[in-house]
C-alpha cells in the first residue's frame, strides 16, 4: 500500500519505520527535512509538502506537535486538502483537539474522502517497540480498513466511536498520566528525603498495587539522570491544557489535573520545556541530581 507519513519526530520516525518494514511504500514529509534522512535511506520517498504526500499516497498519516500544526498540514496553502484526496483515508495520530478532529472529518467527507482521529500513548518506547496504544474515532468501517496498519505500529488498538472520540479518549489517558507522573515524582522525593534506598523502594512499590507504567519506565531514567524526551514537557502541557479546556466545556472541575499542569508550567518556566516529562523531578532536585549526589 502507498502510505504517506507527515511528521517524523521522536515518535513518528519509529512509527513510519515500522510501516516501511511492513513492506509498504512510504512517502514522507517533515518540516526539518533531515529528520526524514534515515527513512529515505531505507527506501522512503521524500515529498516537499503535505500536499505532495497526499497526492502520492492512498492513506495519509500525520503525527505532529500541536493543533496549530495539524491545522496547517491539513488546511494550509500546501496542505493535504489542496490535493485531490478523493477515495483516500486521512489519519491524524497527533494528540489534538476533538473539535479539530471533527472539522477534518467533515472536510474529508465534503471532498469524498475519509478521516480518523487516532492519537497514541506509549511515548518513544512504545513507538520503537511497536507497542503503542491507539485510540480511534471516526466511521467504524474506515477504522476496519486501517486497522492492519495500526497493528503494525501498536499493540492495543481500540475503536472509540464517532469522530473526535479518539481525542477524547486520549485526554482521559493524559489525565491519568498526570496523576501517575506527579505521584511518582513525589514518591521519589519523599523516599529519598526519608533516607531510603531508592532502588529498593522502586522495586518494592513497583511490585505492588502502586505499580504504574510511569514508575516502571520513567523512575529508572531519573536515577540515571536521563531527561531526554520520550515525550516532551511542552507537549504534555499542551495535552493537559486541551483536557482542562474540554472539561470546562462539560462543566467538570478536575483539580488534580489542574495541579499537575501548574507543576509542568513551572518546569517549563525554568527552561525545561524540551526535556522529557520525567524532568518534573527538577522542581525538587537541582538539575535532576539527588541532593546527596555531587
C-alpha positions in Angstrom: 0.0 0.0 0.0 1.1 3.6 -0.7 1.3 5.3 2.7 2.1 8.9 3.4 3.6 9.9 6.8 3.8 13.6 7.9 5.9 14.2 11.0 8.9 12.1 11.6 10.0 13.3 15.0 10.7 11.4 18.3 7.7 9.0 17.8 6.8 9.5 14.1 10.1 8.3 12.8 9.8 4.9 14.5 6.1 4.5 13.6 6.9 5.3 9.9 9.8 2.9 10.0 7.6 0.0 11.1 5.3 0.7 8.2 8.3 0.6 5.8 9.5 -2.6 7.4 6.0 -4.0 6.8 6.5 -3.8 3.1 4.6 -0.6 2.4 5.7 2.1 0.0 6.3 5.2 2.1 6.1 8.9 1.2 7.4 11.2 4.0 7.4 14.9 4.9 8.8 16.7 7.9 9.4 20.5 8.3 13.0 19.6 9.2 14.0 17.5 6.2 17.0 16.0 7.9 14.6 14.1 10.2 13.5 12.1 7.2 17.0 11.1 6.1 17.1 7.7 7.8 13.8 6.7 6.4 14.8 7.9 2.9 18.0 5.9 3.2 15.8 2.8 3.9 13.6 3.4 0.9 11.1 6.0 1.7 10.4 8.8 -0.8 10.7 12.4 0.4 7.9 14.9 -0.5 8.3 18.6 -0.4 4.9 19.3 1.3 1.9 17.6 2.9 0.0 18.2 -0.4 2.6 16.2 -2.3 2.3 13.4 0.3 -1.5 13.3 -0.1 -1.2 13.3 -3.9 1.1 10.2 -3.8 -0.5 8.1 -1.0 -3.6 6.1 -0.5 -3.6 6.5 3.3 -2.1 9.7 4.8 -0.9 9.6 8.4 0.1 12.7 10.4 2.0 12.8 13.7 2.9 16.4 14.6 3.2 18.5 17.7 0.3 20.9 18.2 -3.2 21.5 17.0 -1.9 24.6 15.0 0.5 22.2 13.2 -2.4 19.8 12.4 -4.4 22.7 11.0 -1.5 23.9 8.9 -0.8 20.5 7.4 -4.4 19.8 6.5 -5.8 23.3 5.7 -2.6 25.3 4.9 -1.5 26.6 1.5 0.4 23.4 0.7 -1.8 21.2 2.9 -3.4 17.8 2.5 -6.7 19.3 1.3 -5.0 21.1 -1.5 -4.5 17.7 -3.1 -7.2 15.6 -4.7 -7.9 13.2 -1.9 -11.0 11.5 -3.4 -11.3 8.0 -2.0 -8.3 8.4 0.3 -8.1 7.9 4.1 -6.6 10.6 6.3 -5.4 9.6 9.8 -4.3 12.1 12.3 -2.4 10.4 15.1 -1.4 13.7 16.8 -2.8 14.4 20.2 -5.0 17.3 19.3 -8.4 19.0 19.9 -11.6 16.9 19.5 -13.3 19.8 17.6 -10.4 19.9 15.1 -10.7 16.2 14.5 -14.4 16.7 13.7 -13.6 19.6 11.4 -11.1 17.4 9.5 -13.7 14.6 9.3 -16.4 16.9 7.9 -14.0 18.4 5.4 -12.8 15.0 4.3 -16.4 13.9 3.8 -17.1 17.0 1.7 -14.3 16.1 -0.7 -15.2 12.4 -0.9 -12.5 11.1 1.4 -12.5 9.7 5.0 -10.7 10.6 8.1 -9.9 9.1 11.5 -8.5 10.7 14.7 -6.1 8.1 16.2 -3.9 9.5 18.9 -1.5 7.2 20.7 0.0 6.5 24.1 3.3 4.9 24.9 5.9 7.5 24.2 9.2 6.9 22.4 9.5 3.4 23.9 6.1 2.3 22.6 6.9 3.8 19.2 10.2 2.0 19.0 8.7 -1.3 20.1 5.6 -1.1 18.1 3.6 -1.4 21.3 1.6 1.8 21.2 -1.9 2.1 22.5 -4.0 3.6 19.6 -7.4 5.2 20.3 -9.6 5.7 17.2 -12.5 7.9 16.4 -14.4 8.1 13.1 -16.5 5.7 10.9 -16.1 2.1 12.0 -15.9 0.7 8.5 -13.0 3.1 7.8 -11.3 2.0 11.1 -11.5 -1.6 10.0 -9.7 -0.7 6.7 -6.9 1.0 8.5 -6.6 -1.4 11.5 -4.0 -3.6 9.8 -1.7 -0.5 9.7 -2.4 0.3 13.3 -1.5 -3.3 14.2 2.0 -2.7 12.7 2.6 0.3 14.9 0.7 -0.7 18.1 -0.3 -3.4 20.5 -3.6 -2.2 22.0 -5.9 -0.8 19.3 -9.5 0.2 20.1 -12.3 1.9 18.2 -13.9 4.5 20.4 -16.8 5.7 18.3 -17.6 8.8 16.3 -15.1 11.4 15.1 -13.4 13.2 18.0 -13.8 10.3 20.4 -10.2 9.1 19.8 -9.0 12.5 21.0 -11.4 12.5 24.0 -10.0 9.0 25.0 -6.5 10.4 24.8 -7.5 13.2 27.1 -8.7 10.7 29.6 -5.4 8.9 29.2 -3.4 12.1 29.8 -5.5 12.9 32.9 -4.4 9.5 34.3 -0.8 10.0 33.4 -0.8 13.5 35.0 -1.6 11.7 38.3 0.9 8.9 37.9 3.8 11.3 37.0 3.2 13.6 40.0 2.8 10.6 42.3 6.0 9.0 41.0 7.9 12.2 41.5 6.7 12.9 45.0 7.2 9.3 45.9 10.9 9.5 44.9 11.4 12.8 46.7 9.8 11.6 49.8 11.7 8.3 49.9 15.0 9.9 49.3 14.4 12.5 52.0 13.5 9.7 54.4 16.9 8.1 53.8 15.6 5.1 52.0 17.3 3.1 49.3 15.5 4.3 46.1 16.3 1.3 44.0 14.8 -1.0 46.7 11.8 1.3 47.2 11.1 1.4 43.5 11.4 -2.4 43.2 9.1 -2.9 46.2 6.4 -0.3 45.2 6.6 -1.4 41.6 5.7 -4.9 42.6 2.6 -3.9 44.4 -0.7 -2.1 43.9 1.1 1.2 43.3 2.8 -0.1 40.1 2.3 2.2 37.1 3.8 2.5 33.6 5.4 5.8 34.6 7.0 4.2 37.6 8.4 1.3 35.6 9.7 3.4 32.7 10.5 6.9 34.0 11.8 6.3 37.5 14.9 4.5 36.2 15.6 7.3 33.8 15.5 9.8 36.7 18.0 7.7 38.6 20.3 7.7 35.5 19.8 11.5 35.2 18.4 10.9 31.7 16.0 13.6 30.9 15.9 13.2 27.1 12.4 13.4 25.8 10.4 10.3 25.2 7.5 12.8 25.5 8.3 16.5 25.7 7.3 18.6 28.7 5.9 21.2 26.2 3.7 18.7 24.6 2.4 17.4 27.9 1.5 20.9 28.9 -0.4 21.2 25.6 -2.3 18.0 26.2 -3.3 18.9 29.8 -4.4 22.3 28.5 -6.7 20.6 26.0 -8.0 18.2 28.6 -8.8 21.0 31.0 -10.5 23.1 28.2 -12.6 20.1 27.3 -13.5 19.5 30.9 -14.6 23.1 31.3 -16.9 22.8 28.2 -18.5 19.9 30.1 -18.7 21.8 33.4 -16.2 19.5 35.0 -13.7 20.5 37.6 -10.5 18.5 37.6 -8.4 19.8 40.4 -5.7 17.1 40.3 -5.1 17.6 36.6 -5.1 21.4 37.0 -2.5 21.0 39.8 -0.3 18.8 37.5 -0.4 21.3 34.8 0.7 24.1 37.1 3.7 22.0 38.1 4.6 21.4 34.5 4.1 25.1 33.7 6.6 25.9 36.5 9.0 23.3 35.0 8.7 25.0 31.5 9.2 28.4 33.1 12.5 27.2 34.4 13.6 26.4 30.9 13.0 22.6 30.8 10.2 22.5 28.2 12.2 20.4 25.8 13.1 17.8 28.4 11.1 14.6 28.9 8.2 14.6 31.3 10.3 12.8 33.9 12.2 16.1 34.3 9.4 17.1 36.8 11.8 15.9 39.5 13.9 19.0 38.8 11.4 21.1 40.7 12.8 19.3 43.8 16.3 18.1 42.8 18.5 20.8 41.2 19.3 19.8 37.6 17.8 16.4 38.4 20.5 15.4 40.8 19.6 13.9 44.1 20.6 16.2 47.0 23.3 13.9 48.3 24.9 13.5 44.8 27.8 15.6 43.8 
